[in-house]
Amino acid sequence: MSSRPPEPLDDELRAELLRLRQEVELACPPYRASRRDVAAPAHLPLALRWYWEIYGYSALSQGYAAPDDPDSRATALGTLADWCQRDQRYGELQARVEVDHEVIAFDDDELVLMSRSRGRMEDDPPLVVLRAPTGAAEAPDLEPYAISAMRFLVSGVVRGLWSELARVLLTTRPPIELEQPFPRVAMHVGRAELTGVPVWMAERLVRGRPGFAVYCRTHEVEALDAWLIERGLGDEMLV
Protein backbone atom coordinates (compact mmCIF):
# COMPACT_ATOMS: atom_id res chain seq x y z
CA MET A 1 0.00 0.00 0.00
CA SER A 2 1.29 3.44 -0.83
CA SER A 3 2.75 5.50 1.98
CA ARG A 4 1.94 8.74 0.16
CA PRO A 5 -1.17 10.75 1.03
CA PRO A 6 -3.61 11.41 -1.83
CA GLU A 7 -3.01 15.17 -1.81
CA PRO A 8 -3.97 17.64 -3.08
CA LEU A 9 -7.63 17.54 -2.06
CA ASP A 10 -8.88 18.85 -5.39
CA ASP A 11 -11.83 18.33 -7.72
CA GLU A 12 -10.19 15.24 -9.24
CA LEU A 13 -9.86 13.57 -5.85
CA ARG A 14 -13.40 14.46 -4.86
CA ALA A 15 -14.69 12.94 -8.11
CA GLU A 16 -12.76 9.74 -7.27
CA LEU A 17 -14.33 9.62 -3.81
CA LEU A 18 -17.79 10.02 -5.31
CA ARG A 19 -17.12 7.21 -7.83
CA LEU A 20 -16.09 4.97 -4.96
CA ARG A 21 -19.32 5.73 -3.11
CA GLN A 22 -21.36 4.85 -6.19
CA GLU A 23 -19.52 1.52 -6.57
CA VAL A 24 -19.99 0.66 -2.90
CA GLU A 25 -23.68 1.58 -2.99
CA LEU A 26 -24.15 -0.97 -5.77
CA ALA A 27 -21.95 -3.67 -4.24
CA CYS A 28 -22.84 -3.49 -0.54
CA PRO A 29 -26.50 -3.65 0.56
CA PRO A 30 -25.56 -3.21 4.26
CA TYR A 31 -24.01 0.14 3.36
CA ARG A 32 -27.15 1.30 1.57
CA ALA A 33 -29.37 0.13 4.43
CA SER A 34 -27.36 1.63 7.29
CA ARG A 35 -25.97 4.89 5.90
CA ARG A 36 -26.95 8.14 7.61
CA ASP A 37 -25.81 11.69 6.93
CA VAL A 38 -23.21 13.17 9.25
CA ALA A 39 -22.81 16.89 9.89
CA ALA A 40 -19.07 17.49 10.22
CA PRO A 41 -18.15 20.75 12.01
CA ALA A 42 -16.24 23.39 10.08
CA HIS A 43 -13.18 23.22 12.34
CA LEU A 44 -12.29 19.73 11.13
CA PRO A 45 -9.70 19.45 8.35
CA LEU A 46 -11.02 19.15 4.82
CA ALA A 47 -10.25 15.41 4.53
CA LEU A 48 -12.54 14.58 7.44
CA ARG A 49 -15.27 16.91 6.28
CA TRP A 50 -15.24 15.36 2.80
CA TYR A 51 -15.25 11.82 4.16
CA TRP A 52 -18.28 12.33 6.42
CA GLU A 53 -20.14 14.41 3.83
CA ILE A 54 -19.68 11.83 1.07
CA TYR A 55 -19.88 8.51 2.93
CA GLY A 56 -21.81 9.31 6.10
CA TYR A 57 -21.90 6.81 8.95
CA SER A 58 -22.75 3.21 8.11
CA ALA A 59 -21.99 -0.41 8.78
CA LEU A 60 -18.66 0.19 7.03
CA SER A 61 -17.62 2.88 9.52
CA GLN A 62 -18.30 1.00 12.76
CA GLY A 63 -15.47 1.77 15.14
CA TYR A 64 -15.07 5.28 13.74
CA ALA A 65 -15.99 8.23 15.94
CA ALA A 66 -18.60 10.21 14.03
CA PRO A 67 -18.12 13.93 14.77
CA ASP A 68 -21.86 14.44 15.39
CA ASP A 69 -21.93 11.73 18.07
CA PRO A 70 -20.43 13.03 21.34
CA ASP A 71 -21.07 9.67 22.98
CA SER A 72 -18.42 8.05 20.78
CA ARG A 73 -15.71 10.43 22.03
CA ALA A 74 -16.93 9.96 25.61
CA THR A 75 -16.73 6.18 25.20
CA ALA A 76 -13.20 6.39 23.79
CA LEU A 77 -12.04 8.67 26.60
CA GLY A 78 -13.68 6.31 29.08
CA THR A 79 -11.58 3.51 27.64
CA LEU A 80 -8.49 5.66 28.13
CA ALA A 81 -9.52 6.33 31.73
CA ASP A 82 -9.70 2.57 32.29
CA TRP A 83 -6.19 2.23 30.91
CA CYS A 84 -5.02 4.87 33.38
CA GLN A 85 -6.36 2.72 36.20
CA ARG A 86 -4.35 -0.21 34.88
CA ASP A 87 -1.15 1.77 34.24
CA GLN A 88 -0.58 5.16 35.88
CA ARG A 89 1.84 6.18 33.14
CA TYR A 90 -1.16 6.79 30.88
CA GLY A 91 -2.16 9.79 33.02
CA GLU A 92 0.07 12.27 31.19
CA LEU A 93 -1.12 10.97 27.82
CA GLN A 94 -4.72 11.26 28.95
CA ALA A 95 -4.31 15.02 29.43
CA ARG A 96 -2.68 15.42 26.01
CA VAL A 97 -5.41 13.45 24.28
CA GLU A 98 -8.27 15.31 25.96
CA VAL A 99 -6.81 18.75 25.19
CA ASP A 100 -5.31 18.40 21.71
CA HIS A 101 -6.67 15.31 19.94
CA GLU A 102 -9.76 14.29 18.04
CA VAL A 103 -10.77 10.65 18.34
CA ILE A 104 -10.95 9.19 14.84
CA ALA A 105 -11.52 5.51 15.66
CA PHE A 106 -11.35 3.28 18.71
CA ASP A 107 -11.85 -0.18 20.14
CA ASP A 108 -10.81 -1.98 23.33
CA ASP A 109 -7.20 -2.23 22.18
CA GLU A 110 -6.33 1.10 20.59
CA LEU A 111 -7.35 4.71 20.04
CA VAL A 112 -6.66 6.28 16.64
CA LEU A 113 -6.22 10.02 17.09
CA MET A 114 -5.60 13.23 15.18
CA SER A 115 -3.73 16.18 16.63
CA ARG A 116 -5.98 19.22 16.57
CA SER A 117 -3.00 21.49 16.01
CA ARG A 118 -1.99 19.44 12.92
CA GLY A 119 -5.60 19.45 11.80
CA ARG A 120 -5.67 23.25 11.84
CA MET A 121 -2.59 23.39 9.60
CA GLU A 122 -3.16 20.53 7.13
CA ASP A 123 -6.06 19.46 4.92
CA ASP A 124 -5.22 15.77 5.34
CA PRO A 125 -3.24 15.33 8.56
CA PRO A 126 -1.52 12.15 9.72
CA LEU A 127 -2.92 10.02 12.53
CA VAL A 128 -1.37 8.56 15.66
CA VAL A 129 -2.35 5.59 17.79
CA LEU A 130 -2.37 4.91 21.51
CA ARG A 131 -2.49 1.23 22.41
CA ALA A 132 -3.87 -0.47 25.52
CA PRO A 133 -1.56 -1.45 28.38
CA THR A 134 0.30 -4.70 27.86
CA GLY A 135 2.50 -4.79 30.95
CA ALA A 136 5.58 -3.92 28.89
CA ALA A 137 8.40 -1.99 30.52
CA GLU A 138 8.40 0.67 27.79
CA ALA A 139 6.37 3.74 28.66
CA PRO A 140 3.25 4.23 26.52
CA ASP A 141 3.28 6.95 23.89
CA LEU A 142 1.41 8.24 20.87
CA GLU A 143 2.85 6.40 17.87
CA PRO A 144 2.64 7.28 14.16
CA TYR A 145 -0.17 5.25 12.59
CA ALA A 146 -1.37 6.58 9.22
CA ILE A 147 0.16 9.26 7.02
CA SER A 148 -3.27 10.24 5.66
CA ALA A 149 -6.53 10.59 7.59
CA MET A 150 -8.42 10.34 4.31
CA ARG A 151 -6.81 7.10 3.23
CA PHE A 152 -7.31 5.56 6.69
CA LEU A 153 -11.02 6.37 6.75
CA VAL A 154 -11.65 5.38 3.14
CA SER A 155 -10.04 1.96 3.74
CA GLY A 156 -13.20 0.94 5.59
CA VAL A 157 -15.41 1.99 2.69
CA VAL A 158 -13.25 0.15 0.15
CA ARG A 159 -14.01 -3.16 1.89
CA GLY A 160 -17.62 -2.70 0.84
CA LEU A 161 -16.60 -3.41 -2.75
CA TRP A 162 -16.22 -7.11 -1.92
CA SER A 163 -18.24 -7.53 1.27
CA GLU A 164 -20.73 -9.77 -0.58
CA LEU A 165 -18.11 -11.69 -2.61
CA ALA A 166 -16.14 -14.89 -2.12
CA ARG A 167 -12.39 -14.65 -1.55
CA VAL A 168 -9.28 -16.53 -2.58
CA LEU A 169 -6.01 -15.65 -0.82
CA LEU A 170 -2.68 -15.89 -2.59
CA THR A 171 0.86 -15.72 -1.25
CA THR A 172 2.14 -14.69 -4.71
CA ARG A 173 0.87 -11.95 -6.99
CA PRO A 174 -1.16 -13.51 -9.80
CA PRO A 175 -0.50 -12.44 -13.43
CA ILE A 176 -3.56 -10.23 -13.63
CA GLU A 177 -3.51 -6.94 -15.52
CA LEU A 178 -5.51 -4.60 -13.33
CA GLU A 179 -7.44 -1.42 -13.82
CA GLN A 180 -7.00 0.94 -10.86
CA PRO A 181 -10.31 2.82 -10.56
CA PHE A 182 -9.29 4.65 -7.36
CA PRO A 183 -5.58 5.38 -7.84
CA ARG A 184 -5.28 8.12 -5.21
CA VAL A 185 -7.21 6.71 -2.25
CA ALA A 186 -6.87 2.95 -2.87
CA MET A 187 -3.76 2.28 -4.90
CA HIS A 188 -3.60 -1.30 -3.55
CA VAL A 189 -6.96 -2.19 -5.13
CA GLY A 190 -7.66 -3.12 -8.74
CA ARG A 191 -10.24 -4.89 -10.85
CA ALA A 192 -10.13 -7.09 -13.92
CA GLU A 193 -12.08 -9.66 -15.89
CA LEU A 194 -10.70 -13.19 -16.18
CA THR A 195 -12.36 -15.34 -18.87
CA GLY A 196 -15.62 -13.54 -18.25
CA VAL A 197 -15.32 -13.52 -14.42
CA PRO A 198 -15.18 -9.99 -12.94
CA VAL A 199 -12.80 -9.80 -9.96
CA TRP A 200 -11.40 -7.35 -7.47
CA MET A 201 -7.87 -7.79 -6.18
CA ALA A 202 -6.26 -6.15 -3.17
CA GLU A 203 -2.99 -6.35 -1.33
CA ARG A 204 -3.34 -7.79 2.17
CA LEU A 205 -1.47 -9.83 4.75
CA VAL A 206 -1.59 -13.59 4.23
CA ARG A 207 -0.25 -15.69 7.10
CA GLY A 208 1.48 -12.60 8.45
CA ARG A 209 3.27 -11.78 5.19
CA PRO A 210 2.40 -9.54 2.22
CA GLY A 211 0.01 -11.29 -0.12
CA PHE A 212 -3.10 -10.77 -2.21
CA ALA A 213 -6.83 -11.40 -2.07
CA VAL A 214 -8.91 -11.99 -5.19
CA TYR A 215 -12.69 -11.56 -4.86
CA CYS A 216 -15.45 -12.83 -7.13
CA ARG A 217 -19.08 -13.88 -6.97
CA THR A 218 -19.65 -17.12 -5.07
CA HIS A 219 -20.88 -19.11 -8.06
CA GLU A 220 -17.75 -18.15 -10.03
CA VAL A 221 -15.13 -19.33 -7.51
CA GLU A 222 -14.56 -22.61 -9.38
CA ALA A 223 -13.84 -20.74 -12.59
CA LEU A 224 -11.42 -18.43 -10.76
CA ASP A 225 -9.69 -21.39 -9.09
CA ALA A 226 -9.30 -23.12 -12.46
CA TRP A 227 -7.82 -19.97 -14.01
CA LEU A 228 -5.27 -19.67 -11.18
CA ILE A 229 -4.37 -23.36 -11.25
CA GLU A 230 -3.79 -23.23 -15.00
CA ARG A 231 -1.17 -20.57 -14.31
CA GLY A 232 0.67 -22.66 -11.75
CA LEU A 233 -0.67 -20.92 -8.66
CA GLY A 234 -2.49 -23.89 -7.13
CA ASP A 235 0.04 -24.24 -4.32
CA GLU A 236 -0.18 -20.52 -3.52
CA MET A 237 -3.97 -20.49 -2.99
CA LEU A 238 -5.80 -20.28 0.32
CA VAL A 239 -9.59 -20.10 0.41
N, C-alpha and C positions, 0 to 999 in steps of 0.2 A: 504494500500500500504506500502511496506517495506520502512523503513527509512534508510536502509543500502545501501551504494553505491555498484555497481557490481564489485568492484575490486577483484583481480588484472586484469589489461587489458592484458590478455594473449591470446594464440591461441584458447582456449576453448570459451572465450567470443567473439572473432572475428568470430568464426564459428557460434555462436548463432546469432550474428548480420546479418550475411550473410543469414542464414536460414529465419530470419524475412523478409529481403528484398525479398527473393524469394516468400514467402507467400503473401506479400503485392502486388508484381507485378502481381500475379495471381488474387488476390481478388479485386484490385482497378484500374480500367481502367484510371481514372483521374491521378493516379500516373504515370502509364506507359506513358501517353500522354504528361505529363508536365515536367517530370524529365529532368534535365540538369546536367552535370558534374560541380563540383565546385573545384577549385584549392585552397586548404587551405594552408596558409603560414606555414613554418616550426616552427615559434616561438609559434604557438598555442599549447596548451597541447594535448597529444595524444588522449584523448577522443573526442575532437572537430575535430581533423584531421581524425580520423576513421569515425566519423559520416558523415562528408561532403564527404569523399572519397566513402563510401559505399552507402549512400542514395541520395547524390546530393541535388539539390534544386527542389522542386516540389509543387504541390497543397497542399501537406500535411505539407509543411514547411512555408506556408504563415505566416507572422508575425515574422519569424526568420530573423536575420541579416546575410545574406551570407557573408563570409569573402572576397569574390572576388567582392563585390558590395559596393563600397565606398558611394554610394548614400544612402544606407540603414542606415549607421552610421550617415551620415549628417542629414537625416530625423529625426532620433531618438534624436540627439543633438539639432536639431531645436525645437523639442517638449519640451525638457528640457528648452531651452531658453524661450519658451512661458510660461512655469511654473514659471520661474524666474520673468517674468513681472507680473504675478498674485500674487506671494508671494516672497518677497525679500530674505527670509530665504533660498531659494533654491540656492542662489548665491555661497555659500561655497561648497555645494554639487556639483554644476556644475563644479567647478575647479577640484574636486577630480575625478569625472567621466571622464572628458576629459583627465586627465593625467594618471590615473591608472586603467581604466576599459575598457574592451571590451563590446560592446553591443551584447547580445545574442538574445534577442527578444524584441519587443516593440509594443505598440499600443497607443491609445490616453490616456489611464488610467495608464499605468505602463511601466517602463523600467526594463528588466531583464538583469543583468550585471554580469560580471566575473572580479574579481580583477586580473590585470596582474601579480602582484607580487605572488599571490597564483598560478596562471597558470604556472609560471616559476618553481614552487616547486613541483607541484602535477600533476599527469597524468589525474586525473578526479576531478577537483576542485569543490567546492560548488558555488552556485550562490546567489546573493542578488537581491533585488527588490527596486526600488524607485517609489513611487506612486504619482499620480497627486495631486495637492492641493485640499483640501476639505473644507478649512476654519476652521479646527480644531485648538485648542490652542496649541496642541503638535507640537514641531518643527519637520520638516521632517527629515528622516534619511534613510540610507541604511539598509534594514532589511533582515535577513536570509530568503531564499526562497526555495532553493532546495539543498539537500546535495550532489547531483551528477549531473554534467552537462550532462553526457551521458544519464542518465535516464530521465532527463527533455526533452532533444531533441528527444529521441526515443519515448517518449509518443505521439508525433504527428504522427509518422509513424505507431504506433500500431493501431491508429484509422482507418487506411486504411484497416485493417482486416475485418471490418464490415461496411465500408462506403456504401456498396451497399445492406446491409441486413436490414430486419425489426427488431424492438426492442420491448421487453417487459421488463418493469421495475418492480422490486420487492423490497419490504421493508424488506423482510426476506430472508436469504440465502436458496435457494432450495436444496433438497437432491440430488445433482448431483456430481458424482465422476469425477473429472476433471484430464485431462492430462495438465501439464504445459510445453508447448514447449519452452518457453523463460524464464526460472526460474531466470536468473540473471538481465535481463533488464526490465522484465514485470511480476513480481511475482503475480500481482493482476489479471492476465489474464489466462484463461484456456479454453480448448475445450473438447467436449464430443459428444456422439451420443445417442439420446434419441428415442427409438423405430424407428430407421432408420433416424431420423432427426439430421443432424450435426448442432451443436450450438457452439458459442463462449459465454463465460461469463466473465464479468469484474466487479470489485468493482467500485462503483461510488456513488455520492450523489443523493439521492432521497428525494425530498421535504426538502432539507436542512439537511438530516441525512444520515449516511452511509447506503448504500443499494447495489443493484446488477442490472445489465442489462444483459439480455440474448438475443442473436442475432441469427436469422435464416433467411433462404430465405423466401421471401414474401408469396409464395404459401404454405409454411409449418407452418405459424403462427397458424392456427386453430389446427393443430396437437400438436404444442407446448403448446398452451393454454389448450387443453384437458388434456395433460400429467400433467401440473401444477395443474389444478383443481382436478384431481383424487387424488392428494397428499395433498389436503386441503389448497392450496395456492391461491384459487380464490379471497379471500378478500385482498390479499397482492399484487395483480397485477395491474400495470398501463401501459397502452399502450402508 
